[in-house]
Amino acid sequence: MTHALTDGWVIARAYLLHWVRNPAAILSQLLYPIVMVLLFGYVFGSAMAVAGTDGDYREYLMPGMFGQTMAVGVTSTLITMTTQVSRGVTDRYRSMPVSQTGVVLGRALSDMVSSALELAVLIACGVAVGWRWHNGPTAALAAVGLLLLLRFSLIWVGIFAGLKLTPEAAGASWMLMLPLTMVANTFVSPAQMPGWLGFLAEWNPLSATVAACRRLFGNPGFAGESWAAEHALLLAVAWPVAITLVFLPLSARAYRRLSR
């Protein structure tokens, strides 16, 4: 285990150095949350109304934006993995005396660092447009922890899928992720959706994290009558843990069996 952690950190550092030396990639990744905040906060926000927001849609919006950004990040992980497989990067790692678990762990660690930076930029954008947290720094940090926990769990989904899909299929992953992040409580309350769609939105793992963050930040919109809404904090931990327990070993196994 120690060997895997050491190798994972070395590989993560290599990924991060490559990322830092690619300013275009950094700029595109950090511009996405800024554009989304401006688009939904100012363009669409003037026409949006959610019960309990007292007319300030951005108070409701920002936790949803935080959650969606962490969820959509899975596409970045997926595309990166498929690119590395297709270009033979993973084959080179497999020929070296490094832990195979450490290779996928390194990918996960580097993605967590870049995701934390992306989340920090998004929070700064939220503050700039008037969003605030109201329950103190401890609760706010707990909410950030839940967002990063969700991202960490979805990294393993991205790694597993990236080891199985072609680059062409990976490029189309946006078409799947967008509806998954929209059918949630990210931008509107599930109570405003048709019954069956609202049910799916309530039980979306992203909804649990977003609802829990709204509660911890002290933002409006976390209340609900369903069991999922009432136990959002529990589900915000349970869903990511369950996803990680399933996809982490699957990712390590898929890497070990690669090109056999």
KAJO-V47680 format. One record per residue. N is the residue number from 1. RES is the residue in one small letter. SS is DSSP state (H for helix, E for strand, C for the rest). OMEGA is omega in whole degrees, 0 to 359 (NA if undefined). Layout:
BEGIN
n: {N | N}
res: {RES | RES}
ss: {SS | SS}
omega: {OMEGA | OMEGA}
END
This chain:
BEGIN
n: {1 | 2 | 3 | 4 | 5 | 6 | 7 | 8 | 9 | 10 | 11 | 12 | 13 | 14 | 15 | 16 | 17 | 18 | 19 | 20 | 21 | 22 | 23 | 24 | 25 | 26 | 27 | 28 | 29 | 30 | 31 | 32 | 33 | 34 | 35 | 36 | 37 | 38 | 39 | 40 | 41 | 42 | 43 | 44 | 45 | 46 | 47 | 48 | 49 | 50 | 51 | 52 | 53 | 54 | 55 | 56 | 57 | 58 | 59 | 60 | 61 | 62 | 63 | 64 | 65 | 66 | 67 | 68 | 69 | 70 | 71 | 72 | 73 | 74 | 75 | 76 | 77 | 78 | 79 | 80 | 81 | 82 | 83 | 84 | 85 | 86 | 87 | 88 | 89 | 90 | 91 | 92 | 93 | 94 | 95 | 96 | 97 | 98 | 99 | 100 | 101 | 102 | 103 | 104 | 105 | 106 | 107 | 108 | 109 | 110 | 111 | 112 | 113 | 114 | 115 | 116 | 117 | 118 | 119 | 120 | 121 | 122 | 123 | 124 | 125 | 126 | 127 | 128 | 129 | 130 | 131 | 132 | 133 | 134 | 135 | 136 | 137 | 138 | 139 | 140 | 141 | 142 | 143 | 144 | 145 | 146 | 147 | 148 | 149 | 150 | 151 | 152 | 153 | 154 | 155 | 156 | 157 | 158 | 159 | 160 | 161 | 162 | 163 | 164 | 165 | 166 | 167 | 168 | 169 | 170 | 171 | 172 | 173 | 174 | 175 | 176 | 177 | 178 | 179 | 180 | 181 | 182 | 183 | 184 | 185 | 186 | 187 | 188 | 189 | 190 | 191 | 192 | 193 | 194 | 195 | 196 | 197 | 198 | 199 | 200 | 201 | 202 | 203 | 204 | 205 | 206 | 207 | 208 | 209 | 210 | 211 | 212 | 213 | 214 | 215 | 216 | 217 | 218 | 219 | 220 | 221 | 222 | 223 | 224 | 225 | 226 | 227 | 228 | 229 | 230 | 231 | 232 | 233 | 234 | 235 | 236 | 237 | 238 | 239 | 240 | 241 | 242 | 243 | 244 | 245 | 246 | 247 | 248 | 249 | 250 | 251 | 252 | 253 | 254 | 255 | 256 | 257 | 258 | 259 | 260}
res: {m | t | h | a | l | t | d | g | w | v | i | a | r | a | y | l | l | h | w | v | r | n | p | a | a | i | l | s | q | l | l | y | p | i | v | m | v | l | l | f | g | y | v | f | g | s | a | m | a | v | a | g | t | d | g | d | y | r | e | y | l | m | p | g | m | f | g | q | t | m | a | v | g | v | t | s | t | l | i | t | m | t | t | q | v | s | r | g | v | t | d | r | y | r | s | m | p | v | s | q | t | g | v | v | l | g | r | a | l | s | d | m | v | s | s | a | l | e | l | a | v | l | i | a | c | g | v | a | v | g | w | r | w | h | n | g | p | t | a | a | l | a | a | v | g | l | l | l | l | l | r | f | s | l | i | w | v | g | i | f | a | g | l | k | l | t | p | e | a | a | g | a | s | w | m | l | m | l | p | l | t | m | v | a | n | t | f | v | s | p | a | q | m | p | g | w | l | g | f | l | a | e | w | n | p | l | s | a | t | v | a | a | c | r | r | l | f | g | n | p | g | f | a | g | e | s | w | a | a | e | h | a | l | l | l | a | v | a | w | p | v | a | i | t | l | v | f | l | p | l | s | a | r | a | y | r | r | l | s | r}
ss: {C | H | H | H | H | H | H | H | H | H | H | H | H | H | H | H | H | H | H | H | C | C | H | H | H | H | H | H | H | H | H | H | H | H | H | H | H | H | H | H | H | H | H | H | H | H | H | C | C | C | C | C | C | C | C | C | H | H | H | H | H | H | H | H | H | H | H | H | H | H | H | H | H | H | H | H | H | H | H | H | H | H | H | H | H | H | C | C | H | H | H | H | H | H | C | C | C | C | C | H | H | H | H | H | H | H | H | H | H | H | H | H | H | H | H | H | H | H | H | H | H | H | H | H | H | H | H | H | C | C | C | C | C | C | C | H | H | H | H | H | H | H | H | H | H | H | H | H | H | H | H | H | H | H | H | H | H | H | H | H | H | H | H | H | C | C | H | H | H | H | H | C | C | H | H | H | H | H | H | H | H | H | C | C | C | C | C | C | C | H | H | H | C | C | H | H | H | H | H | H | H | H | C | C | H | H | H | H | H | H | H | H | H | H | H | H | H | C | C | C | C | C | C | C | C | C | H | H | H | H | C | H | H | H | H | H | H | H | H | H | H | H | H | H | H | H | H | H | H | H | H | H | H | H | H | H | C | C | C | C}
omega: {178 | 179 | 180 | 180 | 179 | 178 | 180 | 180 | 179 | 180 | 177 | 179 | 178 | 178 | 182 | 177 | 177 | 180 | 181 | 181 | 179 | 186 | 181 | 179 | 179 | 182 | 181 | 180 | 183 | 178 | 182 | 181 | 179 | 180 | 181 | 178 | 180 | 182 | 184 | 184 | 185 | 182 | 181 | 187 | 181 | 181 | 184 | 176 | 179 | 182 | 176 | 181 | 179 | 177 | 180 | 183 | 182 | 175 | 177 | 188 | 194 | 176 | 176 | 177 | 178 | 182 | 181 | 180 | 178 | 182 | 182 | 178 | 179 | 180 | 177 | 178 | 182 | 182 | 179 | 181 | 180 | 178 | 180 | 178 | 184 | 181 | 176 | 179 | 180 | 177 | 178 | 177 | 181 | 179 | 182 | 180 | 179 | 178 | 180 | 175 | 179 | 180 | 180 | 177 | 177 | 176 | 181 | 182 | 180 | 178 | 178 | 179 | 180 | 179 | 178 | 177 | 179 | 179 | 178 | 178 | 181 | 177 | 178 | 177 | 179 | 178 | 182 | 181 | 173 | 178 | 178 | 167 | 192 | 184 | 176 | 185 | 182 | 179 | 179 | 178 | 177 | 178 | 177 | 177 | 178 | 178 | 179 | 176 | 177 | 180 | 181 | 181 | 182 | 174 | 182 | 173 | 180 | 179 | 181 | 180 | 180 | 177 | 183 | 187 | 174 | 177 | 180 | 179 | 179 | 179 | 180 | 183 | 177 | 182 | 177 | 185 | 183 | 177 | 179 | 179 | 177 | 178 | 182 | 180 | 184 | 186 | 176 | 179 | 176 | 179 | 180 | 180 | 171 | 188 | 184 | 180 | 176 | 178 | 178 | 181 | 180 | 185 | 173 | 179 | 178 | 179 | 179 | 180 | 181 | 180 | 178 | 179 | 177 | 180 | 182 | 178 | 185 | 178 | 181 | 171 | 182 | 184 | 177 | 183 | 182 | 178 | 181 | 181 | 181 | 182 | 183 | 181 | 178 | 182 | 179 | 174 | 186 | 181 | 180 | 178 | 179 | 179 | 180 | 181 | 179 | 191 | 176 | 178 | 177 | 179 | 179 | 180 | 180 | 179 | 180 | 183 | 183 | 175 | 176 | NA}
END
